[in-house]
Amino acid sequence: MANKIINFGSLNIDHVYTVAEFVRPGETIACKEYKQFCGGKGLNQSIALARAGAPVSHAGKIGTDGLWLKELLDKDGTDTTQLQVIDAPTGHAIIQVDSKGENCIVLYGGANRSITPADVSAALENFSEGDILLTQNEVTSVPEMFREADKRGMTIVFNPAPMTDEVREYPLELVDYLVLNEVEGAALVDTDAPRDIMRALKERYPRAQVILTIGGDGALFYQDKEIVHVPTEKVKVVDTTAAGDTFMGYFLASLVAGASLRDAVQSGCKAGAKCVTKPGAADSIPYKSEVR
């Protein structure tokens, strides 16, 4: 499908608190356990791509407090020559994980929110037609990424997470693969039923191949104008934190390796199911050998 992948994405330090139930307004609770992990949707997806066997370059920004995140990317074989270290705090997340394995997250953007259009132009300078741009919604200058990549004839893959009102104003008509979950899809088209979300997104963005992940039920995609459902295996859920990022990495790695769309979605579902059986974000992303 492509020559090279550049993931222009966030890098975070995740502070994870295990709780019986999520804290409510005005309430103070004690957590059962605290751990620190590396995270950020961008970093997670680069790690998933690398562990799935795809060559990926990561572009983004960290502070000196996040140098260990760069070391982790290097260890998994991600090209970090486009990763800048700046004088600002690295992005971080406060994550609660409840007894059911569900999570809720408060995000601080930090260095991730300092990416400029000039940074985008510089990072994409060595990429061209047939290459892939992957990005999410935790960094700045996303619209400029789309326009610059489109100008270069690149394939644009977008994961609109976390969903914000600004996403509606992005030039989404330039996106080739729109990969999102039910919550994100519902926020984008104001409808709740998964198949209605699929139809509304396809009608609004005809260029995009829409892939909708539906949690433990797998994922939906279009084939020959029909919505196809790919189920996922049932597993004991420990932590869902990086499931969507794992899906994205394995899905895209499979496409790049020449798999059909169905097989690529299936690969993403299988890896995502493996991911939720472990705690943490990047640490829970499986290696290719585990997914097999």
N, C-alpha and C positions, 0 to 999 in steps of 0.2 A: 504493500500500500504506500510506503513512504521510504525515504532515505534516512532522515534523522528526526528525532523528537526533541523539542525544547519545551520544558515545563516551566512557565513563568509563574511561580507560586510562592505561597507563604511558608514561613518556618517559625514554629512556636515552641516554647517550653510549656509543657502541660503539667499543671498541679492537680492531681486526681485525689478526690476525697470519697471514700466509701461510706455511704450512709444507709440507714434503714429506709427512710423516705426523704424526698427532696425537701429542703428547707422552705417554709412558707413565709409570707410577709410578716414582719415583726417577730419572727421566731428565731431563737438561737438553739442550735443542736450540736451535739458532740459527734465527730466522725469516728468510725470504727478503725479506719486506716488511712494513712496519707502516703502517696508515692509521687515521685517526679518522673515524667517521661518526656521524650522528644515528641513533637507533633506539628500541627499545622497541616491544612489540607494539601498544600503544595508539596511539602516534605513527604507526607504520607504517600502521596500518589507517585512521587519520584522513586521512593523506596519500593513500592508495589511494582512499578514498571521494571526496576532493576532486578528485583527478586523473581520476577516472571521471565527474566531473560532478555528484556528489551534494552537497547542502547538509549540512554536518556541524558540530556544536559539540563541542569537546573539553574534557572536565573531567578534572582531575588536579592534580598538584603537582610543582614543580621547585625546585631551589635557584638561587641567583644564577649559579652556574657553568653553568646550563642555559638561560639567557635566549636563546641563539642557537637553541635548539630551538623556542621560542615564535615567533621571527622566521621560522623555516622554515614553521611551520604557517600563520602570517599570510600569507606569500608565496603559498602554494597556495590561499588563500581559506577556510581553516578558521576558524570563530568561536572565539576563545580567551578570551572574557570569563569563562568558568568555570574557567580555568587559574590556579591560585594559585602565587605565588612565596614560598617559606618559608625559614627559617633552618636548612637541612639540605643535605647533598650531594644532587645529582641522582643518580638511579639510573644504574648503568653496567654494561656487559657486556664480558667478555674473550672474544673469539671467535677460534678457530683455524679456518682454511680450508685443507683439504689439497689435494693435486694432482688429486683427482677432483672437486673442487668441493663436497665435503661439509663440514659444519661441526659443531663442538661448542662449547658456550657455558657460561661461568660468569657468573652474574648476581648483582649487588648491588642490592638494592631501593631503598635510599636514601629520597628523598622519596615515592616511590611507595607505601611501606609505612606512611605516616602518614595515610591517608584514614580518616576517622571516620564513623559513622552520621549525625552532624550535618552533615558535608560532603555526604553523599549527599542528605539531605533538602533542603538549600539548593540544590544543583545541579539537582535534578529539579523544583524549585518551579514553573518555567514550562513544564513538559511535561505532557501529558495524553493522554487516550484517542486512539489512532491514531498517536501518536509512537513512536519506536523507541529503546530502550536497547541499546547494544552494549557489551559488556565482555569482558575476558580474565581471566587468573589471575595477573597480575603486580602487582595492587594489593590493598589491604586493603578490608574491608567489602563484599565481593561479595555475601554472602547478604542484607545489608541493601538493596543495590541491587535485587536480584530482588524483594524484598517491597515496597519502595517503588514500584517501577515497576508491579508487578502491581496494587497498590492504586489506581494511577492509570489502569489500563486500557491501559498501554503494551505494545507488542510487545517481547519480550525475546529478544535474540540473544546467545548465549554461545559463546566460543571458549576451552575449558578448557586453555589453554596458558600457562605450563608446567603439566603435570599433577602434582598433589600428592595425598597421601592425603586432605587436607581436602575436596577436590572432591566426594568421595563423600557428605559430610555436608551439602553445599549443598542448598538447596531446588530441585533441578533439575526437579521436577515443574511448576515455574512457567515454565520456558523454552519459548519458541515455536520457535526455530531453534537447534539444537545443531550447530555446525560444528567439526569436529575431524579430526585425521589418524589414521592407523592405530595409531601408538604410543600416542597419547592414548586412543583408543577401546579398545585392548587393555587398557590399565591400568584403565579404568573398569569393564569387564565381564569381565575375566579370560578372554578368548579371543582367538586370533590371526588367524583367517581373516577378511578384510574383510566378506564377506557374513554371517558369523556375528556379527561385531561389530554390523553394521547391525540384524540381527534382535533381538539381545539389548538394544540401546539402545532400539529402538522398543517392545519389550515392557515395558521398565522405565520409560520416559518417554513414554507414549502421546501426550501433548500436543505433544511436540516434533517438528518436521520435522527429521530427521537427515540431515546432509550429511557424508559421509566422503571426505576427500581421500586419494588413494593415490599420491602422488608423480608420477612420469613416466607412470603409467597413467591419470591423470585423477581422476575422482571418482564416487561413488555417491550416489544419493538415492532416496527412495520416491515412487512415483506409482501411485495406485490399488492400494495394498497390494503392489505389485511393486517390486523393487529394479532401478533403472535405472542403467546404466553410461554415463558421458560420457567418452570418451577425450580426450587432449590431444595437441597436435602434438609431434613429436619435435624437439628442439633440442640444440645443443651447450651443455652445462651448465658455467657458470663459477662460480656461487655460488648456493646454494639459500636463503640467509639469510632473505629476506623473501617467499619464494614463497607461503607460507600466508597471510600478511597481505595480499598483493596479491590473492589469490583472494577473501578475505573482503570487501575493499573493493569490488571489481568485481562480485562476486555480489550484495552488498547494494544497491549503487547501481543495478544492473539491476532488482532487485525493486522498489525504490522508484519507478523510472521506468515500472513497469507490465509488465515482461517476465514470461513464464511461468517456472516453476521450472526447467524444462529449459534455457531460454535463459539464465537467470541463472547456472546452474551452468556452462554452456558459456562464458559471458563470463568467469567467474572462472578457468576452466582456461586460456583463451587468454591472459589477462593474466598469470597465474602463469608460463606458459611463456616469455613475453617477459621477465619479471623475472629468471629464472635465467640469462639470457645476459649479465648485467652483474654486476660486483662490488658489494659493499656491501649495506646494508639499505634505508633510505629512498631513497637515491640511485638504487637499481636499480628502483624502482617506476615503471612506464611511465605516460605520459599517454594519455588516451583516443584521441588522434590516432594514436599509435604502435600501439595495439592493433587499431584498425580495419585 
